[in-house]
Every structure is written in C-alpha cells, then in structure tokens.
Amino acid sequence: MTLALLFPGQGSQFVGMGKALRDESPAARAVFEEADAILGFPLSRVCFEGPEEELRQTANTQPAILAHSIAALRDLEARSPERLEGGAFAAGHSLGEYSACVASGALALTDALRLVRERGRLMQEAVPHGVGAMAAVVGLAAEQVEAACREAAGGEVVSPANYNSPEQTVIAGHAEAVARASRLCSDRGAKRVIPLPVSAPFHCALMEPARIAMRPLLEAAPFEDPRIPVVTNHDASPARTGSRLREALVAQIDSPVLWVDTVRRLAREGVARGLEIGPGNVLSGLVRRIEKGIRMEVYGGPS
C-alpha cells in the first residue's frame, strides 16, 4: 500500500513537546542533542520547559518542530521500521517541508536546522510586531475567501496563505486588511473566522524580504536528489531533484501553502495511506476532509 510521510508545520508547538520521546528513545535523544549542538543554545530545554513566550518565537518554534519531527522519524525507524514500508512520497505543511526534505534524504538535518532557525528569524523581522495578522476562515469556499481578500485589500496586503481544506482557508496580511476581509467572510456565510495567535503574517507578500534573504542561504546549502519525491507546497507537484526542492523552499516563503492540492496530488499518485510524523495530529484531520480514501496514522513518539 503506497505510503506518504507527512510532516506538520508551525501550528503544532506546545511546551513539553518531545520530552517523553527524548526520555524513552535513544534515537530521538540523539536528534535533540544534535539540535542543541548545531544551534548553539539549549533548544531542547525550550521545547520541554518553555517558557511558552520563548517557544512561540518563530525563530525557536521552527527548529523545535523540525527537531521533534525528525526525532520521531528516527525513533520510528529504530522501533517499528515496518510502519514505514511502502513510503513513496513525502510532504510537509509550510515549515514541515523542511522535515520532508530531511526524511527524503535531500537535506541533512544539520543544514535544515540552521536554515529554519534563520527562516524563523527572517520571517519574524520581515514585518514589525502588530503590523500583520492571520485568520482562519471556516465554512466558506476558497473562491469566496479570495474574492473577500481582493475587496478588502484597499491598497494593503491580504490574501489566502494556507488552503488547508475545502472548508478552511487561512488568510494573512496587514492587520487591518485581515480584519476587513474577516468581516466580509463572516457577512458572506463563513461559519467562523478565527484570529490566529501568530508572530508574523506568513505566506503572503509581506514575507518578500524574508524570501529575498533566504535565497542565498538556500543556494549555499547542499541539496541531494531525494530518495522519494517531495510534493511541494508551492505547486503541489512531486519534486524529484535537489535543485527543484531548493527553489520550492525559496518560493513557499511568500506564496500560499497549497495543501488541498498537495493531498489531492498524493491521491492521484496512488497514495492510500498517510503517516503524520511529529507533534500533534492537525494534518490527519485535514487529509480526512480532503481525501477520505487516504487512511491516516499519527506518530509523535512512543506511547
């Protein structure tokens, strides 16, 4: 049965994440120790103990989720390798695309950790605190959300950032424009519009400075051709070379995450089973709403 390995993004952080995994798994412990050494600060302490404000800083959140996801993968490889049999594709939501690149063999963990630490810092610095915002629109078709964003922009930035499921689209941009678009979506029948507690407006045009600054860092990083294709956020197509993956990671910074299209592409490629690896189970819920024919499992560590 064809398997896709799926890796979560930034919405999955919480204080204490990965502690039981670290405590019970030598393979996972080695990943957290490597992350601490590579980054030059105790990332694992922030993951396990907080404080929450420090963990929620995107420059910490991004390497924390990457480390947890790869720690869970290494533990699974050591503990239950049969669960990975049939793995033919990888994909990750936003930040999770870096985990997918590591899992596919295209990018070394050491390089990925350094890159996501810088990615988080640059995304945080791209927009002053309070200037940007994000909101999840639930129960309104993506086309209607897009139209509301166009009407609400008024010379500012607001656009879809994550096409998470047919019933959920996240929007991002200038805070006032996001508020205007949120009201329009509510007026047009959205079941809920939920402001998100994020530190920056990801995956919109306001992230252009971060994309420009990340390009030379990604171009300098060694990428190999992946052992299994990675279906990318940017265009929802399987990337089979390291150069394609590098360009996809550049493009995704200020482009929307095409998660609906990604999951549908996996289904067209014959994927019948998905394994979400890392903290939380958000992706499993989204996949079930997009393609009921893909049977989902979750692995965040030993239970």
C-alpha positions as CSV (number, residue, x, y, z in Angstrom):
1,M,0.0,0.0,0.0
2,T,1.6,3.3,-1.2
3,L,2.5,5.5,1.8
4,A,3.2,9.2,2.1
5,L,5.1,10.6,5.0
6,L,3.6,13.9,6.2
7,F,5.2,16.5,8.5
8,P,3.4,19.2,10.4
9,G,4.1,22.9,10.4
10,Q,4.2,25.7,12.8
11,G,0.7,25.4,14.4
12,S,1.9,22.4,16.4
13,Q,4.1,23.9,19.1
14,F,3.4,23.4,22.8
15,V,5.5,23.4,25.9
16,G,6.7,19.9,26.8
17,M,6.7,18.7,23.2
18,G,9.1,15.9,22.6
19,K,10.1,15.3,26.3
20,A,8.7,11.8,26.5
21,L,10.1,11.0,23.1
22,R,13.6,12.2,24.3
23,D,13.3,10.4,27.6
24,E,12.3,7.0,26.1
25,S,14.2,6.8,22.8
26,P,18.0,6.9,22.3
27,A,17.5,7.6,18.6
28,A,15.3,10.6,19.4
29,R,17.6,11.8,22.1
30,A,20.5,11.9,19.6
31,V,18.5,14.3,17.4
32,F,17.7,16.7,20.2
33,E,21.3,16.7,21.3
34,E,22.4,17.4,17.8
35,A,20.0,20.3,17.5
36,D,21.3,21.8,20.7
37,A,24.9,21.5,19.5
38,I,24.2,22.8,16.0
39,L,22.2,25.8,17.1
40,G,24.5,26.7,20.0
41,F,21.7,27.0,22.6
42,P,19.5,24.6,24.5
43,L,16.6,24.2,22.1
44,S,15.5,21.0,23.9
45,R,15.1,22.9,27.1
46,V,12.9,25.4,25.4
47,C,10.8,22.6,23.9
48,F,10.5,20.7,27.2
49,E,10.2,23.5,29.8
50,G,9.3,26.8,27.9
51,P,8.5,29.4,28.8
52,E,5.7,29.5,26.3
53,E,6.5,33.0,25.1
54,E,10.0,31.9,24.2
55,L,8.8,28.7,22.4
56,R,6.3,30.8,20.4
57,Q,9.0,33.0,18.9
58,T,9.1,31.7,15.4
59,A,12.9,31.6,15.4
60,N,12.6,28.9,18.1
61,T,9.3,27.3,17.0
62,Q,10.6,26.4,13.6
63,P,13.7,24.4,14.7
64,A,11.8,22.9,17.6
65,I,9.1,21.4,15.4
66,L,11.7,20.2,12.9
67,A,13.7,18.6,15.7
68,H,10.7,16.9,17.1
69,S,9.5,15.6,13.7
70,I,12.9,14.1,12.8
71,A,13.3,12.7,16.3
72,A,10.0,10.9,15.9
73,L,11.0,9.7,12.5
74,R,14.4,8.3,13.8
75,D,12.6,6.6,16.7
76,L,10.1,5.0,14.3
77,E,12.9,3.8,12.1
78,A,14.6,2.2,15.1
79,R,11.4,0.9,16.8
80,S,8.9,0.0,14.1
81,P,10.5,0.2,10.7
82,E,7.7,-1.9,9.2
83,R,5.4,1.1,9.6
84,L,7.5,3.0,7.0
85,E,7.3,0.2,4.4
86,G,5.8,1.4,1.1
87,G,6.9,5.0,1.7
88,A,6.9,6.5,-1.8
89,F,6.3,10.2,-1.2
90,A,6.9,12.9,1.4
91,A,5.2,16.2,2.0
92,G,5.1,18.8,4.7
93,H,2.9,21.7,5.6
94,S,4.9,25.0,5.4
95,L,7.8,24.5,7.8
96,G,7.1,20.8,7.6
97,E,8.5,20.8,4.0
98,Y,12.0,21.0,5.6
99,S,11.3,17.9,7.6
100,A,10.1,16.2,4.4
101,C,13.3,17.1,2.7
102,V,15.3,15.6,5.6
103,A,13.2,12.5,5.6
104,S,13.7,12.1,1.8
105,G,17.5,12.4,2.1
106,A,17.6,15.6,0.1
107,L,18.8,17.8,3.0
108,A,21.0,16.9,6.1
109,L,19.4,17.6,9.5
110,T,22.3,19.9,10.4
111,D,21.7,22.1,7.4
112,A,18.0,22.0,7.9
113,L,18.2,23.2,11.5
114,R,20.5,26.1,10.6
115,L,18.2,27.1,7.7
116,V,14.9,27.0,9.7
117,R,16.5,29.0,12.5
118,E,17.3,31.7,10.0
119,R,14.0,31.3,8.3
120,G,12.2,31.9,11.5
121,R,14.3,34.9,12.4
122,L,13.9,36.5,8.9
123,M,10.1,35.9,8.8
124,Q,9.8,37.5,12.2
125,E,11.9,40.5,11.2
126,A,10.1,41.0,7.9
127,V,7.0,42.6,9.5
128,P,7.1,44.7,12.7
129,H,5.1,43.3,15.6
130,G,1.4,44.2,15.4
131,V,1.5,45.2,11.7
132,G,0.5,41.8,10.3
133,A,-2.2,39.2,11.2
134,M,-3.6,35.9,10.2
135,A,-7.1,34.4,10.5
136,A,-8.7,31.0,9.7
137,V,-11.9,31.2,7.7
138,V,-14.1,28.1,8.3
139,G,-17.1,27.1,6.2
140,L,-16.6,29.3,3.2
141,A,-15.4,28.2,-0.3
142,A,-11.9,29.2,-1.1
143,E,-13.1,31.3,-4.2
144,Q,-15.3,33.4,-1.9
145,V,-12.4,33.9,0.5
146,E,-10.2,35.0,-2.4
147,A,-12.9,37.5,-3.5
148,A,-13.3,38.9,0.0
149,C,-9.5,39.4,0.2
150,R,-9.5,41.3,-3.1
151,E,-12.3,43.5,-2.0
152,A,-10.8,44.2,1.5
153,A,-7.3,45.0,0.4
154,G,-7.7,48.7,-0.1
155,G,-4.1,49.1,-1.1
156,E,-2.8,46.8,1.7
157,V,-1.9,43.2,1.6
158,V,-4.4,40.4,2.4
159,S,-4.6,37.1,0.7
160,P,-5.0,33.3,1.2
161,A,-2.0,31.9,3.0
162,N,-3.0,28.3,3.6
163,Y,-5.5,26.3,1.6
164,N,-5.9,23.8,4.4
165,S,-9.1,22.0,3.4
166,P,-12.2,22.7,1.3
167,E,-13.8,24.2,4.4
168,Q,-10.8,26.1,5.8
169,T,-8.6,28.8,4.3
170,V,-6.2,30.9,6.3
171,I,-5.7,34.5,5.3
172,A,-2.7,36.7,6.0
173,G,-1.5,40.3,5.5
174,H,-1.8,43.7,7.1
175,A,-3.8,43.5,10.3
176,E,-6.4,46.0,9.3
177,A,-6.9,44.4,5.9
178,V,-7.2,41.0,7.5
179,A,-9.9,42.4,9.8
180,R,-11.8,43.8,6.9
181,A,-11.6,40.6,4.9
182,S,-12.6,38.6,8.1
183,R,-15.8,40.8,8.4
184,L,-16.6,40.2,4.7
185,C,-16.2,36.5,5.1
186,S,-18.5,36.5,8.1
187,D,-21.1,38.5,6.2
188,R,-20.9,36.0,3.3
189,G,-21.7,33.0,5.4
190,A,-18.5,31.8,7.0
191,K,-19.2,29.6,10.0
192,R,-16.3,31.0,11.9
193,V,-13.4,33.4,11.4
194,I,-10.7,32.8,14.0
195,P,-7.8,35.2,14.5
196,L,-4.6,33.2,14.9
197,P,-2.0,33.8,17.6
198,V,1.0,34.1,15.3
199,S,4.1,36.2,15.5
200,A,4.0,37.2,11.8
201,P,1.8,37.0,8.7
202,F,3.3,34.0,7.0
203,H,2.9,33.0,3.3
204,C,1.8,36.4,1.9
205,A,3.5,39.2,0.0
206,L,4.7,40.8,3.3
207,M,7.2,38.0,3.5
208,E,9.0,39.1,0.4
209,P,12.0,40.4,2.4
210,A,12.4,37.0,4.1
211,R,12.3,35.2,0.7
212,I,15.0,37.5,-0.7
213,A,17.2,37.0,2.3
214,M,16.7,33.2,2.4
215,R,17.5,32.6,-1.2
216,P,21.4,32.9,-0.9
217,L,21.2,30.7,2.3
218,L,19.3,28.0,0.5
219,E,21.5,28.3,-2.6
220,A,24.6,27.8,-0.4
221,A,23.1,24.7,1.3
222,P,23.9,21.3,-0.2
223,F,20.8,19.5,-1.6
224,E,20.8,16.0,-2.9
225,D,18.2,14.4,-5.2
226,P,15.6,12.9,-2.8
227,R,15.2,9.1,-2.4
228,I,11.5,9.7,-2.6
229,P,9.8,12.6,-4.3
230,V,8.6,15.5,-2.1
231,V,5.2,17.0,-3.2
232,T,5.8,20.7,-2.6
233,N,3.6,23.4,-1.1
234,H,4.3,25.9,-3.9
235,D,2.9,24.0,-6.8
236,A,1.7,20.7,-5.4
237,S,3.8,18.6,-7.7
238,P,6.4,16.0,-6.9
239,A,10.0,17.4,-6.8
240,R,12.5,14.7,-7.8
241,T,15.7,16.7,-7.7
242,G,17.6,18.7,-5.1
243,S,17.5,21.8,-7.3
244,R,13.7,21.7,-7.5
245,L,13.4,21.3,-3.8
246,R,15.7,24.3,-3.2
247,E,13.6,26.5,-5.5
248,A,10.4,25.3,-3.8
249,L,11.7,26.2,-0.4
250,V,12.5,29.7,-1.6
251,A,9.1,30.2,-3.3
252,Q,7.0,28.9,-0.4
253,I,8.0,31.7,1.9
254,D,5.7,34.3,0.4
255,S,3.4,32.0,-1.5
256,P,0.3,30.2,-0.2
257,V,0.5,26.6,1.1
258,L,-1.5,24.5,-1.5
259,W,-2.3,21.8,1.0
260,V,-5.6,20.8,-0.6
261,D,-3.9,20.4,-4.0
262,T,-1.0,18.6,-2.4
263,V,-3.2,15.9,-0.8
264,R,-5.2,15.5,-4.0
265,R,-2.0,15.1,-5.9
266,L,-0.9,12.4,-3.5
267,A,-4.2,10.6,-4.0
268,R,-3.8,10.8,-7.8
269,E,-0.3,9.3,-7.4
270,G,-1.9,6.2,-5.7
271,V,-1.2,7.1,-2.1
272,A,-3.7,5.1,0.1
273,R,-2.0,5.6,3.5
274,G,-0.6,8.7,5.2
275,L,1.6,8.7,8.2
276,E,1.8,12.1,10.1
277,I,5.1,12.2,11.9
278,G,5.8,14.9,14.6
279,P,3.9,16.9,17.2
280,G,0.1,16.9,17.0
281,N,-2.4,15.5,14.5
282,V,-3.6,18.5,12.6
283,L,-2.6,17.2,9.2
284,S,-4.5,14.0,9.7
285,G,-7.8,15.9,10.3
286,L,-7.1,18.0,7.2
287,V,-6.3,15.0,5.0
288,R,-9.6,13.3,6.1
289,R,-11.5,16.3,5.0
290,I,-9.8,16.4,1.6
291,E,-9.4,12.7,0.6
292,K,-11.4,10.2,2.5
293,G,-9.6,7.4,0.6
294,I,-6.3,8.1,2.3
295,R,-6.1,6.2,5.6
296,M,-4.2,8.3,8.2
297,E,-2.0,7.3,11.1
298,V,-0.1,9.5,13.5
299,Y,3.3,9.0,15.1
300,G,4.7,11.5,17.6
301,G,6.8,9.1,19.7
302,P,6.3,6.1,21.9
303,S,3.0,5.9,23.8
